[in-house]
Amino acid sequence: MTVLLDPTSERSPTIRPRLPRPDSLDGLTVGILDIAKSRGDVFLDRLDERLQERGIAVRRYRKPTNVRPAPLPLQQQIATEVNLVIEGLSD
């Protein structure tokens, strides 16, 4: 069992089972979510390039600010457009 903690002042942890990882990325669309931290895009740009070199479809997303969770409409958009998400940050 995995315990995920929400850094946005949650009082009790939400317990969610991990989803199974795909055996392959072939035929899947990968979402890359930039959480708007300084220079996070540098790493994510390179990751995007590497995935596309392998023929993997990529869609990019960006949160408006790094201090809040992604807005619900953005979360819903991502959920309908991609099969899995890589969320990147830097510091």
C-alpha positions as CSV (number, residue, x, y, z in Angstrom):
1,M,0.0,0.0,0.0
2,T,1.2,3.5,-0.9
3,V,0.6,6.6,1.2
4,L,0.6,9.8,-0.7
5,L,0.9,13.0,1.2
6,D,-0.6,16.2,-0.2
7,P,1.8,19.1,0.6
8,T,-1.2,21.6,0.6
9,S,-1.8,21.3,4.3
10,E,-3.7,18.0,4.3
11,R,-4.6,16.8,7.8
12,S,-4.8,13.1,7.2
13,P,-3.1,11.3,4.3
14,T,-5.1,10.0,1.4
15,I,-4.5,6.3,0.8
16,R,-4.7,5.3,-2.9
17,P,-3.4,2.2,-4.5
18,R,-0.8,2.7,-7.2
19,L,-1.9,2.2,-10.7
20,P,-0.1,-0.5,-12.6
21,R,2.7,0.7,-14.8
22,P,2.5,0.0,-18.5
23,D,4.8,-2.7,-19.9
24,S,5.7,-0.4,-22.8
25,L,5.1,3.2,-23.9
26,D,4.4,2.1,-27.5
27,G,1.1,3.4,-28.7
28,L,0.6,5.5,-25.6
29,T,0.5,9.3,-25.2
30,V,2.7,10.7,-22.4
31,G,1.8,14.0,-20.8
32,I,4.5,16.1,-19.4
33,L,3.4,18.5,-16.7
34,D,5.6,21.5,-15.9
35,I,4.8,22.7,-12.4
36,A,6.2,26.1,-13.1
37,K,9.4,25.9,-11.0
38,S,12.4,27.8,-12.2
39,R,14.3,25.9,-14.9
40,G,12.1,22.8,-14.7
41,D,11.4,23.3,-18.4
42,V,15.1,22.6,-19.2
43,F,14.9,19.0,-17.9
44,L,11.4,18.5,-19.3
45,D,12.4,19.8,-22.8
46,R,15.2,17.2,-22.9
47,L,12.8,14.5,-21.7
48,D,10.3,15.5,-24.4
49,E,13.0,15.2,-27.0
50,R,14.1,11.8,-25.8
51,L,10.6,10.4,-25.8
52,Q,9.9,11.8,-29.3
53,E,13.1,10.3,-30.6
54,R,11.7,6.9,-29.6
55,G,8.5,7.6,-31.5
56,I,6.4,8.2,-28.3
57,A,3.6,10.8,-28.6
58,V,4.0,13.6,-26.1
59,R,1.7,16.4,-24.9
60,R,2.9,19.3,-22.8
61,Y,1.1,21.1,-20.0
62,R,2.0,23.8,-17.5
63,K,0.6,24.8,-14.2
64,P,0.0,28.6,-13.9
65,T,1.9,28.6,-10.6
66,N,4.0,26.3,-8.5
67,V,2.4,27.2,-5.2
68,R,-1.0,25.5,-5.9
69,P,-2.2,22.2,-7.3
70,A,-3.0,22.2,-11.0
71,P,-6.5,23.8,-11.5
72,L,-9.3,21.2,-11.9
73,P,-9.9,22.0,-15.6
74,L,-6.3,21.4,-16.3
75,Q,-6.4,18.1,-14.4
76,Q,-9.5,17.0,-16.3
77,Q,-7.9,18.0,-19.7
78,I,-4.8,16.0,-18.9
79,A,-6.9,13.0,-17.8
80,T,-8.7,12.9,-21.1
81,E,-5.8,13.5,-23.4
82,V,-3.0,11.2,-22.2
83,N,-2.4,7.7,-20.9
84,L,0.2,8.7,-18.2
85,V,1.8,11.8,-16.9
86,I,5.4,12.7,-15.9
87,E,5.4,15.7,-13.5
88,G,8.6,17.6,-13.3
89,L,10.1,20.1,-11.0
90,S,13.4,21.6,-10.1
91,D,15.2,23.5,-7.3
